[in-house]
């Protein structure tokens, strides 16, 4: 994993980590980073809890987004790699649509431009 392709993109000065998934030959993005951006949350625990709640709600509603979630190891602030929920391009667009408001729309617009670079 030491040779993993990692990309860090910034939206409103907030990190959005991406990792190249060799098995599926595509970029995957940290769901927690996206949720933190869209909820404007700096607290990791609150972000994680929000994602757990949203994930359970979407699963109950049989939304395909949850089944598209992959877990890949990303480097955490503590210097260790942990399995993290990740989504590909289509999954991130679908996740963004679960959040109301102009910020989510602006994020989706930014994301579609940044991912094509």
Secondary structure, DSSP 8 states (H G I E B T S, - for coil): -TT--EEEEEETTEEEEEEEETTTTEEEEEHHHHHHHHHT---HHHHHHHHHHHHHHHHHTT-HHHHT-EEEEEE-TTS-EEEEEEE-HHHHHHHHTTS-SHHHHHHHHHHHHHHT-
